[in-house]
Amino acid sequence: MAQDVSNANMTSMLLRSILSSWYARIVLLTALAAAAGAAYWYRDSISLTAASVEESVISSLGLGVVVVVLWLVVFTFAIFVHQSLFSHYRLWLASPFLVAFLLGVLSFFAPFQGPLARFTLEGDVTLGGTVGYAIAGEIVWLGVLRVAAILAVAVAIVAPGLALGALSLLGSAFFGMYILAMGVGGAIERMFKARPKSDKSKPPSPSESPSQGRWSESLRQTMEMQEFRERVSPTSAWEPRSEYPELTLDDDADPPVDEEPIESFEPPMEAGLNGLPAYLAEAKHPERRSAFAPDPVHDADNGNGAVVDHVADHSLPDADDHDVSGRKFNRLWGGGALDSENGPSHQADPDAAANDGHGRMMSMMQAVMGAASWKKPSLSMFVDANEGGITQEEMNETAHTIRETLGHYGVEVEVEDAQPGPTVTMYGLVPGWIRRQKQVNVTDADGKPKLDEKGRQMKTRVETKTRVKVDAITAREKDLSLALRTPSIRIETPVMGKSLVGVEVPNPNPALVTLRNVMQDREFDKMRKKAKLPVAIGKGGSGETVNIDLAKMPHLLVAGSTGSGKSVFVNTIISCLLIEKDPSELRLLLIDPKRVELTPYNGIPHLLTPVVVETDQVVSLLRGLIREMMDRYRRMEEIGVRNIDSYNRKSPDRMPYLVVAVDELADLMMTASVDVEQALCRLAQLGRATGIHLIVATQRPSVDVLTGLIKANFPSRVSFALTSQVDSRTILDTAGAEKLLGKGDMLYQSVDMSRPERVQGVFISDQEIENLVSFWKTTPRGPMADINLEPVGGVESDDADDDDEDIEGRDDMMDKAIELATRQKKISTSLLQRRLRIGYPRAARLMDQLEEEGIVGPSDGSKSRDVIIGV
C-alpha cells in the first residue's frame, strides 16, 4: 500500500515539475490549439468516423460495452495505481468468464423502444450485441445452458470447493429423479396392463341411442390408438391418422359433445435438424419436410364463408399483425397471441388447444423460429449440379483444325493458349509469317559485285518474312466456321492480356452454370463483403466468375430475342437479391406486362405492391416512386448527407434499397411512351443516391423503344442473342450480339468497360424459384419500412384536370374526343394524349367511354381501335 502511494506521489511531482516551466506550458498550449484546429477542420470526417465506430461497437457489444469498459477501467487502475489487486488472481482469472456470462444474459433481451433501444440499434441487435448472441446461440434453451455453464466455470475458478460440493449435490439429485421416474413409469405400465379389455362385439345398450353408441365406439378406438402409440418405441415411424378407418355418422345423428369427429394429433419425435424434433425442423425449414410427414391442411371453411389456413394458426405474427400493433418483431417474444387492442390473436386448433403438451410444443417451435428478426434462405434449396465442360482432347483437336484451316489459305498461325469456358472456348492465336523468296546480287567485302566464270553477275535467293495481318485472320471467319462445323464464331484482339488474336469457338457440349455454384465461389464471397447489392450473373469465357454490384451499375438495360435467356437473367438477379437481402434492406417493384415471368414472386414480403401486370397502373406507380425519391432527398438534406449509405450510418431510421424490374419495356412504350420515358429517365438520373436502381428488359431493342434519352441514362447494358446487327448496335453500340448462341449466352458491358465481355448466364429453374418464394412466404415477419407508392389523395398529381369530370362520370373533354374520333378511321390512346394534351390515365378512361357509347370498337391488344360510327 505504501509503495502504491509513493508511486502516485512521484507521478504528481513529475507533472508539477513539467508544468512549472514556461516552455513546457507554451508547447502544451500550442499542441492543444493545433489539435482543436484539426478537429474543427476535419469535423465532418471525425463525426462520420465517430458515428461508424459507435455503431460498430454497439453492434458488437450492445449494453455489454458498459461491462467491458468497467473491466478495462479496473484493470488499468490495478496496473498503474493499485498493483496489490493482482494478488487476488482467482478473481482475475474468473473475470473474463463473468463478462462473457453477463453478455450472454443480455443477449436474451432486445428492446426496440425506451432508453435501452440505443444499445440495440432500434431492435436490430440484442443488448449483448453480436458477441453475446454468439455466446448464447440461436436456440433459447440451449443458450440458457451455455450461459449457466460459463457461470459454473467462473464459480469453479473462484471457489473450487464450493463447485465440487454443488456438482456432487446436483448428481445426487439427478440420480434420485431418475429412480423416481423409473418407478412412476413402471407403475403406469402395470396399471395399463391390468386394465380389462372391452368387448368389441358387445352391442350398445338399449338406453343408448345409435348415435351415442357410435360415438362411444369412436372414443374407444381413439383410446386404444393412444395406448398403442405409448407402447411403441419413440423411433418408430409415425402413421398419419388418415390410415385408420373413418367412422361415419348418419345425417340424423346427434353427437353428444361436438359435431366434428374426434381426432388426435401426435407429431413424430424423430431427431431432426440441429438436434430438434422432426416437426420443429420441418417448421423451421419447410423445404426439408420429411417424406413421411402429411401435408398441412389448407383452405378450410370457418363456417362464415371465409377460408382459413389452419397451419397459419400456429405461426408467429405476420405482416398484418406487425402493421396493426405498430411494434417491431422481437426474437425473444414467445408464441403468445396478441391481444385485441394490438391485433388479431392467433388461436390454436380446438383439438390441439385441448392438449396442453401440444401447446407447449408449439410455443417451443415459435421460440425457435423467432430467434431473429429475419431469416435468410440457405443455398441448400438450390441445385448443385455438375457443370461439366470440354475435354482436353477436344481442345487439342479444335486447335489443330484452326491451324490447318488457316494454313490452307496461306495464313500461318500458332495456337499459344486456350481457355475453356462453360459455353465457348477462347483460343489465343499468334500470327505467323508471310515468307517470300527473291533474288539479290552477290557482292564481296568491298561491296563490288561478284562475277561467275562466264563474267555474269552472281545472284542468290533470300527469304523475306512479314507478319500476318490480323485482317487476314478475321477475313477467314466463315471458312473457320465451316471447318469447325459451328454456326458462328467471334474473333477479337487482343485477348488474355497478351498480344494474341482470340477465336471463340462454341463447345460441343455446353456446361450448365447454376446459381449455387457461382454464389459459393470465392470471388463472390469477396465481393459480397464490400458490395451493397451483390449479384452473380454467370461465368466468363475463360471460366471465371462474373459478379456485379447493382448499386454501382447503377441501372441495367437488358435486351434479347425470344428464348435467348433474358427473362431467366432477370429472375436470376431478383433471386440473388432475395438470397442476400431481407425486406428491411431491400424492397422490390416488379412490372410484368406478360403476366407469367415475374408473377411467381407474388406473396414475398419484399414487394412494395403485388406484381404489376396492368399497364395502366405503371405510370401511377412510377410517379409514386418519384415522390418517394424526392422525399428521400429531403430526409437526407435534413441531416446533411449525400447518399443512402451515409444516411443509414447516421440515422436510426434506415432506408431500404429499392429495385424496379421491368420485364418488357416495349409493351409499356406502346401504351404510354411519353409518360413512361419521362418517369424512367428521371428515376435513372436521380435515383442512385437514394438507393433506387432500375432493371429494364426488352426483346425489341429498336430506336423507338430504346430512345436516346433512355440509353444515355442506362450506362450498363446486357445483350442476349439478337436477330440482326442493327439491334446489336442499338443496345451495345457495337456488333456481336447477333452471333451469340442463345440459352443464356450474353454480352455484358458495364460503365468501366471499353468493350463487351462474353458471359454465360446463370440458369435458375422454376422449382428453385418456387422454393425461394415459399421460404419467404413462410418465414416469420420482421421489421421493415412502410413505403407507399399510391397517389396522394387517391388521384395523380399530373392528372388534376380530372376534376373537370361531371358528377355523372362523363368527362368534359368527351365531346372533343368524339369529334377527333369522327375524323379518323382508327384511334388510339396515345393519339388522344397528343391531340387533347392530357395524361395517359384520363385518355384511357376517354377511350373506355367511347367504347361504351359505341363509337369505337373493342380493344385488340396494342393496336389502334376502329372507329365504327361516323357523325
Helices and strands as residue ranges (DSSP letters): H 2-19, H 22-41, H 43-61, H 64-80, G 83-87, H 89-106, G 115-120, H 129-136, H 140-158, H 160-194, H 210-231, G 241-243, G 273-275, H 278-284, G 286-288, E 300-301, E 307-308, G 311-314, H 319-325, H 350-354, H 356-369, G 379-381, H 392-408, E 413-420, E 424-431, E 433-441, E 459-467, H 470-474, H 477-484, E 490-492, E 501-506, H 515-519, H 522-530, E 534-540, E 545-549, E 556-559, H 566-580, E 586-591, G 599-601, G 615-617, H 618-639, H 644-650, E 657-662, H 665-686, E 692-698, H 708-713, E 716-719, H 725-732, G 737-739, E 745-749, E 757-761, H 766-778, G 792-794, G 797-804, H 814-822, E 826-827, H 829-836, H 840-852, E 865-866
